[in-house]
Amino acid sequence: MIKIENDNLLTERFGYWPSFHDAEVVRVRFEREGPDSPLMECEIHVFEPTSEIDASGRYVLRNHTLVTLRFCKIGLEEFKWWNHQNVLSGLYIGPRKESGPHDPEDWTIEVGFGSSYGCDATLVCAAVRVVDAQDFKADQAQFG
């Protein structure tokens, strides 16, 4: 199991680590300098789906959260299809399955942004950190 630093910032909001299914990546930033560099930092709108149906016939979503995740000391393998909407089928963070002969030893984590629509990315990194988790205003969400 991968240790995600400060995961409690997100798990305390949901009671568990969310799947990120149908979450939307709203901002991505790459940095080449600093102690965590090279790094990729992402802001993702994540929420909890329920089985409740509202008056318009849509599933009720709750715990709308804007989470900032930092991936430290990355090796970016692929980043594609970024556009006006970047919906994930899920977010995989797990142990690295295989490495190359010239890879740094600290690349122990594999990350996959599965695409439902838009952003699709894969990378390896040394650490994952939850930088922030705050309320995402429901009127900012664009569903349906």
FENCORZI-V336864 format. One record per residue. RES is the residue in three letters. PSI is psi in whole degrees, 0 to 359 (* if undefined). OMEGA is omega in whole degrees, 0 to 359 (* if undefined). Layout:
{{RES	PSI	OMEGA} {RES	PSI	OMEGA}}
This chain:
{{MET	139	181} {ILE	133	175} {LYS	121	176} {ILE	117	182} {GLU	138	178} {ASN	26	180} {ASP	337	179} {ASN	334	178} {LEU	330	180} {LEU	317	183} {THR	332	177} {GLU	334	178} {ARG	324	185} {PHE	336	187} {GLY	0	181} {TYR	171	175} {TRP	120	183} {PRO	160	181} {SER	340	184} {PHE	15	175} {HIS	128	182} {ASP	7	174} {ALA	158	180} {GLU	128	175} {VAL	118	184} {VAL	340	180} {ARG	141	176} {VAL	138	179} {ARG	134	176} {PHE	139	177} {GLU	142	180} {ARG	355	181} {GLU	157	178} {GLY	170	186} {PRO	335	180} {ASP	3	189} {SER	158	352} {PRO	145	183} {LEU	160	173} {MET	127	179} {GLU	131	184} {CYS	138	169} {GLU	127	185} {ILE	130	174} {HIS	111	181} {VAL	151	183} {PHE	171	180} {GLU	119	176} {PRO	149	176} {THR	174	176} {SER	359	179} {GLU	147	178} {ILE	134	179} {ASP	181	184} {ALA	335	180} {SER	4	177} {GLY	13	180} {ARG	152	176} {TYR	140	177} {VAL	131	178} {LEU	139	180} {ARG	175	181} {ASN	43	177} {HIS	119	187} {THR	139	171} {LEU	108	181} {VAL	138	175} {THR	119	178} {LEU	135	176} {ARG	129	176} {PHE	117	191} {CYS	142	179} {LYS	58	188} {ILE	157	163} {GLY	104	184} {LEU	117	180} {GLU	319	182} {GLU	139	174} {PHE	111	185} {LYS	167	174} {TRP	23	177} {TRP	130	178} {ASN	204	185} {HIS	344	177} {GLN	131	188} {ASN	80	186} {VAL	133	182} {LEU	145	168} {SER	336	178} {GLY	171	178} {LEU	118	179} {TYR	128	172} {ILE	112	183} {GLY	182	180} {PRO	145	179} {ARG	131	184} {LYS	320	179} {GLU	154	180} {SER	161	178} {GLY	164	184} {PRO	340	182} {HIS	9	181} {ASP	143	175} {PRO	148	181} {GLU	335	184} {ASP	359	174} {TRP	78	185} {THR	353	185} {ILE	137	176} {GLU	137	181} {VAL	134	177} {GLY	121	173} {PHE	102	178} {GLY	134	185} {SER	128	164} {SER	321	179} {TYR	123	178} {GLY	223	190} {CYS	130	175} {ASP	126	184} {ALA	149	172} {THR	142	180} {LEU	166	171} {VAL	154	182} {CYS	172	180} {ALA	333	182} {ALA	155	175} {VAL	135	183} {ARG	136	169} {VAL	115	181} {VAL	322	184} {ASP	151	172} {ALA	117	184} {GLN	166	179} {ASP	136	172} {PHE	122	184} {LYS	130	182} {ALA	328	180} {ASP	349	176} {GLN	340	182} {ALA	142	179} {GLN	92	180} {PHE	148	173} {GLY	*	*}}
